[in-house]
Amino acid sequence: MQHLCCAARCADGIIETFKYILPLFIRMKISKEELIRINNGFGGSLRNDASIDFAIDKQEDKKLGEYKKLAYLFRAILVDHPFSDGNKRTAAFIGYKFADEYNKQIDEQLLTHQILSIAKENIANIRQIEWRLKNAIR
């Protein structure tokens, strides 16, 4: 929790640190390699990539809205814990980048709460995750 709170408070610093990644997020088009690179910046490494592959595939589905695509990424990262460390920080970073790309405002405390809740309660239902993200990122 301490690492996530630090990430939430230092959002500008995180975004600055990973400024070279900005072009990768146009319309949340992200590859597995890019996601791994983001997580590596938080000290993690890939343990299991099956859920990441599934979430990345969902990013190409034109029938899905932006929040649903984000929900698939959050579920893959927060529930399936594909990285050895930094899963919540990686999700927070992606949430901030999503807000930046779509010109949305973030309720930082609510986003932190939602990330912790999804991870702690293993919320796997995409609609529930999507609803939580829509409330935290408007």
N, C-alpha and C positions, 0 to 999 in steps of 0.2 A: 504494500500500500504506500509506503514511504516513497518508493521510486516513482509510482504513478502520480502522486501528489506533486512531486518535484517536476515531473514532466508537464503536468497541467499548469503549474505556476510559471514554468520557463518555456511556455509554448513558443514565444518569439525566438528564444535561443535555440530550441530544437529545430525550428523551421530554418533559421540561419545556418545551423550546422549542416543541414541536409539540403542546402540551396541547389546543389548540383542535381538533385533528384526532381526538382520542380517540373521540368518538361515531361517527365514520365507520367504525371498525374492528369494530363489533359483528358478530361472526361473519364477520370478514374480508370484509364487504360493502364494496367500495371501487369508486369510479368512476374513470374515466380522468382526469377533472378533478382529483380528489383526489390521485391518484398524481402527476400533473404538479405540483400545488401542493407536495407533499412534496419532489419533486426540485428544484423552484425554491428551496426552503429550503437546498439544498446547492449552489446556484449553477449548476444545469444548466437546460437548456431542451429541449423536445421536438424531435427531429430526424425520427423515423419512428414512426408510431403503429400500424402494422399488427399487430405482435406484442403490443402492449399491448391492443389491442382483442380479440384472440384470448384472451389470458390473463384479461381482465375477463369475457368471455363464459363462460369455464370456471368462474368463481366462482359462477355461477347453476346449474351442473349438480349436482343433488341426489344423483346417483349417485357423485360423487367425494368422497373424504374430505378433511379439512382440510389434511393435509400435501400431498396431491396438488394441491390448489388453490394452496397456497403454492408448490409446485414449479413450476407454470405461471407464476406471477408472477416467480419467481426466474429461470427460463429466459428469459422475455421481457426482463427487465432486464439480466441478466448476460451472456447469450450474444448477444442481438440488439442490445444497446447503443442503446436508443431515445433516450437523452438525451445531450446534448453533454458533460456532466460529471456526476459524482456517482452513476453507476450502482451502484457497489458500496456506497456509503454509503446510497443509497435502499433497496437490498436488505437491508442490515443493519438499517435502521430498521424495515422491514416485518417482519423476523424478530423483532426485539424486541417490536414491537406484537403479533405473533401470540402470542408467549410470554405476554405480559401478558394478552391477551384469553382465552387458554385455560388460564391459571394453570400455565404450564410453566416449567421451569428451563432456563437457557441455559448451555452450556459456551462461554464467550465466545471462548476461544482456538480451540476446534474450529469454532465458527461462522465466525470470521474466516478460518480455514484453508479451510473448505468454500467460502466465498464467493470467495476468491482462486483456488482450484482450479477451480471451475466457470467462472469468467471466463477464466482463463488457458488452460485446456484446452478451452474451448468445449464443455462437456458439455451436450448437448442432450437426452439421454435422460431423460425425466420420472421413470422409476423410479429411476434413479441419483441424480438430484437429490433426490427424495423420501427415499431411503434416507439420504443425507448429512444432510438436514435433521432427520430423525427421530433421528439420532445426536447432533446438536448441540443440539436443542431437545427436552427430555423433560418 
